[in-house]
Amino acid sequence: MSLFKPTWLVQAVYGLTAARLKEQGIRAVFCDLDNTLLVWNNPDGSAELRDWLAAMHDADITVMVVSNNNAKRVGRALEKLDLPFVARAMKPLPIGINKAVNYLGLAKQECVMVGDQLLTDVAAGNLAGVRTILVQPLIESDAWNTSINRFLEKFVFMTLGGKKHLHYSEDLNGK
Ligand SMILES: [Mg+2]
C-alpha cells in the first residue's frame, strides 16, 4: 500500500506556502488539473488560486500541470492561467511526471506531485520517485471518476488508516 501513501495531506493546493515548500527543498509543484487546481464550472480559478500562483511565481517555484487529459482540453482549461503542462500523462504510470522533471531539469527531490486521487496522482508520483501531496477534491462531482475508481479510492484511503489517522493540514507539516 506504500505505493498509494502520500508524503503529506493538505486541504487544498493553495494552502501550500513558498516558505514551507522551500524548507523542503521543493522548486517545482506538479499539479493535477481537475478538482485539484480547477473545477469544471470555474475555469478562471478562484481568487485564492490566482493569489497562490502569483506567490509561487514570486518565490521562483514552478507550477506545472500534469494531467491525463489531452493537450487540447488542458490547454483550453489553462488559457487564463498561463501555466506549463504535460498532457496525456498516463497517471498512475510515472511517464508524465518524468517528462515534467526532465523538462525543468530539476532533481526529483526538488519536485512534488499534488493531486486529489490516491490511485492516479499519488501512485504516479510515488512511482516517479517524487514526494506526493494528497489534497481534498475542490468539489464533489461524479464527472471526474467512475464509481469503481471511487470505490477503490475509498478502500485504499481506509487501508491507509482512514479519517481517524489521516488528516489534511493547511500547509506542509514538518515531516
Ligand atoms: Mg483530479
py3Dmol code that shows the C-alpha trace and the ligand (Angstrom):
import py3Dmol

protein = """\
ATOM      1  CA  MET A   1       0.000   0.000   0.000  1.00  0.00           C
ATOM      2  CA  SER A   2       3.000   2.319   0.253  1.00  0.00           C
ATOM      3  CA  LEU A   3       2.508   2.951  -3.475  1.00  0.00           C
ATOM      4  CA  PHE A   4      -0.593   4.938  -2.560  1.00  0.00           C
ATOM      5  CA  LYS A   5       0.757   6.626   0.543  1.00  0.00           C
ATOM      6  CA  PRO A   6       1.156  10.377   0.143  1.00  0.00           C
ATOM      7  CA  THR A   7       4.050  12.158   1.825  1.00  0.00           C
ATOM      8  CA  TRP A   8       1.646  14.844   3.026  1.00  0.00           C
ATOM      9  CA  LEU A   9      -2.087  15.520   3.148  1.00  0.00           C
ATOM     10  CA  VAL A  10      -3.047  19.138   2.640  1.00  0.00           C
ATOM     11  CA  GLN A  11      -6.530  20.634   2.386  1.00  0.00           C
ATOM     12  CA  ALA A  12      -6.011  22.424  -0.925  1.00  0.00           C
ATOM     13  CA  VAL A  13      -3.134  23.235  -3.240  1.00  0.00           C
ATOM     14  CA  TYR A  14      -3.413  26.937  -2.479  1.00  0.00           C
ATOM     15  CA  GLY A  15      -2.685  26.200   1.187  1.00  0.00           C
ATOM     16  CA  LEU A  16       0.922  25.446   0.276  1.00  0.00           C
ATOM     17  CA  THR A  17       3.248  28.316   1.164  1.00  0.00           C
ATOM     18  CA  ALA A  18       6.516  29.096  -0.549  1.00  0.00           C
ATOM     19  CA  ALA A  19       8.270  29.155   2.829  1.00  0.00           C
ATOM     20  CA  ARG A  20       7.322  25.567   3.727  1.00  0.00           C
ATOM     21  CA  LEU A  21       7.983  24.293   0.205  1.00  0.00           C
ATOM     22  CA  LYS A  22      11.439  25.865   0.261  1.00  0.00           C
ATOM     23  CA  GLU A  23      12.145  24.337   3.669  1.00  0.00           C
ATOM     24  CA  GLN A  24      11.646  21.007   1.929  1.00  0.00           C
ATOM     25  CA  GLY A  25      13.883  21.969  -0.961  1.00  0.00           C
ATOM     26  CA  ILE A  26      10.980  22.000  -3.400  1.00  0.00           C
ATOM     27  CA  ARG A  27      11.337  24.132  -6.527  1.00  0.00           C
ATOM     28  CA  ALA A  28       8.550  22.712  -8.673  1.00  0.00           C
ATOM     29  CA  VAL A  29       4.964  21.754  -7.883  1.00  0.00           C
ATOM     30  CA  PHE A  30       3.365  19.345 -10.345  1.00  0.00           C
ATOM     31  CA  CYS A  31      -0.337  19.763 -10.109  1.00  0.00           C
ATOM     32  CA  ASP A  32      -3.238  17.624 -11.219  1.00  0.00           C
ATOM     33  CA  LEU A  33      -5.820  19.659 -13.127  1.00  0.00           C
ATOM     34  CA  ASP A  34      -9.368  18.510 -12.391  1.00  0.00           C
ATOM     35  CA  ASN A  35     -10.554  19.074  -8.870  1.00  0.00           C
ATOM     36  CA  THR A  36      -7.048  19.909  -7.649  1.00  0.00           C
ATOM     37  CA  LEU A  37      -6.282  23.148  -9.480  1.00  0.00           C
ATOM     38  CA  LEU A  38      -9.594  23.904 -11.154  1.00  0.00           C
ATOM     39  CA  VAL A  39     -13.203  22.885 -11.124  1.00  0.00           C
ATOM     40  CA  TRP A  40     -15.082  22.432 -14.377  1.00  0.00           C
ATOM     41  CA  ASN A  41     -17.528  25.239 -13.621  1.00  0.00           C
ATOM     42  CA  ASN A  42     -14.874  27.853 -12.797  1.00  0.00           C
ATOM     43  CA  PRO A  43     -12.112  27.811 -15.422  1.00  0.00           C
ATOM     44  CA  ASP A  44     -10.748  31.166 -14.222  1.00  0.00           C
ATOM     45  CA  GLY A  45      -9.873  29.657 -10.869  1.00  0.00           C
ATOM     46  CA  SER A  46     -10.730  31.137  -7.516  1.00  0.00           C
ATOM     47  CA  ALA A  47      -9.142  34.324  -6.191  1.00  0.00           C
ATOM     48  CA  GLU A  48      -7.244  32.113  -3.722  1.00  0.00           C
ATOM     49  CA  LEU A  49      -5.815  30.106  -6.572  1.00  0.00           C
ATOM     50  CA  ARG A  50      -4.718  33.169  -8.519  1.00  0.00           C
ATOM     51  CA  ASP A  51      -3.088  34.647  -5.404  1.00  0.00           C
ATOM     52  CA  TRP A  52      -1.327  31.358  -4.783  1.00  0.00           C
ATOM     53  CA  LEU A  53       0.014  31.185  -8.341  1.00  0.00           C
ATOM     54  CA  ALA A  54       1.315  34.744  -8.014  1.00  0.00           C
ATOM     55  CA  ALA A  55       3.029  33.864  -4.724  1.00  0.00           C
ATOM     56  CA  MET A  56       4.666  30.782  -6.285  1.00  0.00           C
ATOM     57  CA  HIS A  57       5.806  32.864  -9.214  1.00  0.00           C
ATOM     58  CA  ASP A  58       7.332  35.484  -6.904  1.00  0.00           C
ATOM     59  CA  ALA A  59       9.116  32.750  -4.948  1.00  0.00           C
ATOM     60  CA  ASP A  60      10.503  31.223  -8.137  1.00  0.00           C
ATOM     61  CA  ILE A  61       8.644  27.959  -7.619  1.00  0.00           C
ATOM     62  CA  THR A  62       7.389  26.479 -10.891  1.00  0.00           C
ATOM     63  CA  VAL A  63       3.817  25.248 -11.014  1.00  0.00           C
ATOM     64  CA  MET A  64       3.349  22.762 -13.831  1.00  0.00           C
ATOM     65  CA  VAL A  65       0.143  20.898 -14.583  1.00  0.00           C
ATOM     66  CA  VAL A  66       0.436  17.134 -15.083  1.00  0.00           C
ATOM     67  CA  SER A  67      -2.887  15.857 -16.412  1.00  0.00           C
ATOM     68  CA  ASN A  68      -4.232  12.721 -18.019  1.00  0.00           C
ATOM     69  CA  ASN A  69      -6.424  14.819 -20.277  1.00  0.00           C
ATOM     70  CA  ASN A  70      -5.439  15.615 -23.846  1.00  0.00           C
ATOM     71  CA  ALA A  71      -3.455  18.716 -24.807  1.00  0.00           C
ATOM     72  CA  LYS A  72      -6.433  20.472 -26.348  1.00  0.00           C
ATOM     73  CA  ARG A  73      -8.563  20.160 -23.238  1.00  0.00           C
ATOM     74  CA  VAL A  74      -5.716  21.049 -20.847  1.00  0.00           C
ATOM     75  CA  GLY A  75      -4.561  23.957 -22.995  1.00  0.00           C
ATOM     76  CA  ARG A  76      -8.063  25.344 -23.078  1.00  0.00           C
ATOM     77  CA  ALA A  77      -8.545  24.910 -19.329  1.00  0.00           C
ATOM     78  CA  LEU A  78      -5.280  26.735 -18.614  1.00  0.00           C
ATOM     79  CA  GLU A  79      -5.712  29.529 -21.128  1.00  0.00           C
ATOM     80  CA  LYS A  80      -6.292  32.180 -18.484  1.00  0.00           C
ATOM     81  CA  LEU A  81      -3.701  30.930 -16.019  1.00  0.00           C
ATOM     82  CA  ASP A  82      -0.838  30.579 -18.485  1.00  0.00           C
ATOM     83  CA  LEU A  83       0.845  27.558 -16.898  1.00  0.00           C
ATOM     84  CA  PRO A  84       3.163  24.987 -18.475  1.00  0.00           C
ATOM     85  CA  PHE A  85       1.687  21.498 -18.661  1.00  0.00           C
ATOM     86  CA  VAL A  86       2.166  17.869 -19.563  1.00  0.00           C
ATOM     87  CA  ALA A  87      -0.976  16.337 -21.104  1.00  0.00           C
ATOM     88  CA  ARG A  88      -1.734  12.625 -21.533  1.00  0.00           C
ATOM     89  CA  ALA A  89       0.446  11.970 -18.512  1.00  0.00           C
ATOM     90  CA  MET A  90      -0.828   8.395 -18.168  1.00  0.00           C
ATOM     91  CA  LYS A  91      -1.042   8.526 -14.382  1.00  0.00           C
ATOM     92  CA  PRO A  92      -0.683   6.185 -12.440  1.00  0.00           C
ATOM     93  CA  LEU A  93       2.292   5.487 -14.690  1.00  0.00           C
ATOM     94  CA  PRO A  94       5.235   7.792 -13.926  1.00  0.00           C
ATOM     95  CA  ILE A  95       5.696   8.805 -17.590  1.00  0.00           C
ATOM     96  CA  GLY A  96       4.191  12.297 -17.457  1.00  0.00           C
ATOM     97  CA  ILE A  97       5.897  13.229 -14.201  1.00  0.00           C
ATOM     98  CA  ASN A  98       9.257  12.051 -15.513  1.00  0.00           C
ATOM     99  CA  LYS A  99       8.656  14.212 -18.573  1.00  0.00           C
ATOM    100  CA  ALA A 100       7.980  17.228 -16.374  1.00  0.00           C
ATOM    101  CA  VAL A 101      11.100  16.586 -14.260  1.00  0.00           C
ATOM    102  CA  ASN A 102      13.263  16.318 -17.366  1.00  0.00           C
ATOM    103  CA  TYR A 103      11.675  19.354 -18.958  1.00  0.00           C
ATOM    104  CA  LEU A 104      12.541  21.500 -15.951  1.00  0.00           C
ATOM    105  CA  GLY A 105      15.957  19.907 -15.478  1.00  0.00           C
ATOM    106  CA  LEU A 106      15.449  19.506 -11.737  1.00  0.00           C
ATOM    107  CA  ALA A 107      16.303  16.700  -9.348  1.00  0.00           C
ATOM    108  CA  LYS A 108      13.401  14.563  -8.188  1.00  0.00           C
ATOM    109  CA  GLN A 109      13.902  15.726  -4.594  1.00  0.00           C
ATOM    110  CA  GLU A 110      13.128  19.232  -5.828  1.00  0.00           C
ATOM    111  CA  CYS A 111       9.703  18.262  -7.192  1.00  0.00           C
ATOM    112  CA  VAL A 112       6.406  17.327  -5.594  1.00  0.00           C
ATOM    113  CA  MET A 113       3.234  15.917  -7.166  1.00  0.00           C
ATOM    114  CA  VAL A 114      -0.091  17.280  -5.890  1.00  0.00           C
ATOM    115  CA  GLY A 115      -3.439  15.679  -6.647  1.00  0.00           C
ATOM    116  CA  ASP A 116      -6.809  14.653  -5.292  1.00  0.00           C
ATOM    117  CA  GLN A 117      -6.600  10.961  -6.153  1.00  0.00           C
ATOM    118  CA  LEU A 118      -4.525   8.290  -4.471  1.00  0.00           C
ATOM    119  CA  LEU A 119      -4.967   5.840  -7.338  1.00  0.00           C
ATOM    120  CA  THR A 120      -3.619   8.127 -10.030  1.00  0.00           C
ATOM    121  CA  ASP A 121      -1.845  11.241  -8.732  1.00  0.00           C
ATOM    122  CA  VAL A 122      -0.196   9.834  -5.622  1.00  0.00           C
ATOM    123  CA  ALA A 123       0.655   6.479  -7.191  1.00  0.00           C
ATOM    124  CA  ALA A 124       2.228   8.192 -10.221  1.00  0.00           C
ATOM    125  CA  GLY A 125       4.282  10.498  -8.007  1.00  0.00           C
ATOM    126  CA  ASN A 126       5.487   7.637  -5.843  1.00  0.00           C
ATOM    127  CA  LEU A 127       6.399   5.548  -8.887  1.00  0.00           C
ATOM    128  CA  ALA A 128       8.281   8.506 -10.369  1.00  0.00           C
ATOM    129  CA  GLY A 129      10.191   8.944  -7.121  1.00  0.00           C
ATOM    130  CA  VAL A 130       8.985  12.417  -6.225  1.00  0.00           C
ATOM    131  CA  ARG A 131       7.295  13.334  -2.966  1.00  0.00           C
ATOM    132  CA  THR A 132       3.494  13.493  -3.056  1.00  0.00           C
ATOM    133  CA  ILE A 133       0.692  15.600  -1.614  1.00  0.00           C
ATOM    134  CA  LEU A 134      -2.922  14.423  -1.460  1.00  0.00           C
ATOM    135  CA  VAL A 135      -5.448  17.249  -1.416  1.00  0.00           C
ATOM    136  CA  GLN A 136      -9.193  17.162  -0.914  1.00  0.00           C
ATOM    137  CA  PRO A 137     -11.140  17.387  -4.190  1.00  0.00           C
ATOM    138  CA  LEU A 138     -12.234  21.005  -4.722  1.00  0.00           C
ATOM    139  CA  ILE A 139     -15.798  19.872  -5.272  1.00  0.00           C
ATOM    140  CA  GLU A 140     -17.567  16.562  -5.032  1.00  0.00           C
ATOM    141  CA  SER A 141     -18.530  15.611  -8.542  1.00  0.00           C
ATOM    142  CA  ASP A 142     -19.280  12.419 -10.390  1.00  0.00           C
ATOM    143  CA  ALA A 143     -17.791  13.649 -13.622  1.00  0.00           C
ATOM    144  CA  TRP A 144     -14.187  13.124 -12.593  1.00  0.00           C
ATOM    145  CA  ASN A 145     -14.311   9.445 -11.997  1.00  0.00           C
ATOM    146  CA  THR A 146     -16.111   6.171 -12.444  1.00  0.00           C
ATOM    147  CA  SER A 147     -17.843   4.747  -9.435  1.00  0.00           C
ATOM    148  CA  ILE A 148     -15.495   1.766  -9.382  1.00  0.00           C
ATOM    149  CA  ASN A 149     -12.479   4.064  -9.104  1.00  0.00           C
ATOM    150  CA  ARG A 150     -14.247   5.969  -6.398  1.00  0.00           C
ATOM    151  CA  PHE A 151     -14.861   2.763  -4.527  1.00  0.00           C
ATOM    152  CA  LEU A 152     -11.219   1.702  -4.839  1.00  0.00           C
ATOM    153  CA  GLU A 153     -10.115   5.154  -3.774  1.00  0.00           C
ATOM    154  CA  LYS A 154     -12.156   4.862  -0.594  1.00  0.00           C
ATOM    155  CA  PHE A 155     -10.835   1.389   0.029  1.00  0.00           C
ATOM    156  CA  VAL A 156      -7.216   2.499  -0.295  1.00  0.00           C
ATOM    157  CA  PHE A 157      -7.887   5.515   1.896  1.00  0.00           C
ATOM    158  CA  MET A 158      -9.343   3.265   4.599  1.00  0.00           C
ATOM    159  CA  THR A 159      -6.398   0.890   4.310  1.00  0.00           C
ATOM    160  CA  LEU A 160      -4.044   3.791   4.949  1.00  0.00           C
ATOM    161  CA  GLY A 161      -5.851   4.488   8.193  1.00  0.00           C
ATOM    162  CA  GLY A 162      -8.995   6.356   7.223  1.00  0.00           C
ATOM    163  CA  LYS A 163     -10.096   9.712   8.534  1.00  0.00           C
ATOM    164  CA  LYS A 164      -9.032   8.871  12.075  1.00  0.00           C
ATOM    165  CA  HIS A 165      -5.352   8.621  11.199  1.00  0.00           C
ATOM    166  CA  LEU A 166      -5.092  10.763   8.128  1.00  0.00           C
ATOM    167  CA  HIS A 167      -5.981  14.345   8.370  1.00  0.00           C
ATOM    168  CA  TYR A 168      -5.457  17.138   5.924  1.00  0.00           C
ATOM    169  CA  SER A 169      -3.408  20.011   7.271  1.00  0.00           C
ATOM    170  CA  GLU A 170      -3.467  23.560   5.985  1.00  0.00           C
ATOM    171  CA  ASP A 171       0.126  23.622   4.774  1.00  0.00           C
ATOM    172  CA  LEU A 172       3.030  21.155   4.772  1.00  0.00           C
ATOM    173  CA  ASN A 173       3.687  19.886   8.246  1.00  0.00           C
ATOM    174  CA  GLY A 174       7.224  19.270   9.374  1.00  0.00           C
ATOM    175  CA  LYS A 175       7.582  15.719   8.026  1.00  0.00           C
TER     176      LYS A 175
END
"""
ligand_1 = """\
1
MG
Mg -8.121 15.207 -10.104
"""
view = py3Dmol.view(width=600, height=400)
view.addModel(protein, "pdb")
view.setStyle({"model": 0}, {"cartoon": {"style": "trace"}})
view.addModel(ligand_1, "xyz")
view.setStyle({"model": 1}, {"stick": {}})
view.zoomTo()
view.show()
